[in-house]
Amino acid sequence: MNSFEIYNEIEDNLQAIYRSRLLTEILLSLNDSSRKLSQLREITGSTSQAIIPKLRKLEEDHLIETKEREYCLTPVGKIVASGVADSFATVGTVNKFKYFWSTHYIEGIPTPLL
């Protein structure tokens, strides 16, 4: 299955994460460590009323779970959050050094290393 076919298959889940600032911020913050609701409020600058439905969505998708009053990533959530973090790091690096990337020969770099 190629990337386009995978995208078409998971489009709804993918768009839910990338279109929601709050879902993305929750995943990225939990990628660092488990957090209490109060910490998520502080990190995201959002209210509990805004965060709780997003937490429930992430729980339904089996990306997070609650342990001892803290939210943490499930094993699948760690994979997803890592991928999200990597995609932001990639776009950030390209944007920061756009001139470099647009003026240098990159065809010699093996695809997996790009």
BELMO-V157328 format. One record per residue. SS is DSSP state (H for helix, E for strand, L for the rest). OMEGA is omega as a letter, one per 40 degrees, with the letter a starting at -180 (none if undefined). Layout:
SS_OMEGA / SS_OMEGA
This chain:
L_a / L_a / H_a / H_i / H_i / H_i / H_a / H_a / H_a / H_a / H_a / H_i / H_a / H_i / H_i / H_a / H_a / H_i / H_a / L_i / H_a / H_i / H_a / H_a / H_i / H_i / H_a / H_a / H_i / H_i / H_i / H_i / L_i / L_a / E_i / L_i / H_a / H_i / H_i / H_i / H_a / H_a / H_a / H_a / L_a / L_i / L_i / H_a / H_i / H_a / H_a / H_i / H_i / H_i / H_i / H_i / H_i / H_i / H_i / H_i / L_i / L_i / L_i / E_i / E_i / E_i / E_i / L_i / L_i / E_i / E_i / E_i / E_i / L_i / H_i / H_i / H_i / H_i / H_a / H_a / H_i / H_i / H_i / H_i / H_i / H_a / H_i / H_i / H_i / H_a / H_i / H_i / H_i / H_i / H_a / H_a / L_a / H_a / H_i / H_a / H_a / H_a / H_a / L_i / L_a / L_a / L_i / L_i / L_i / L_a / H_a / H_a / H_i / L_none
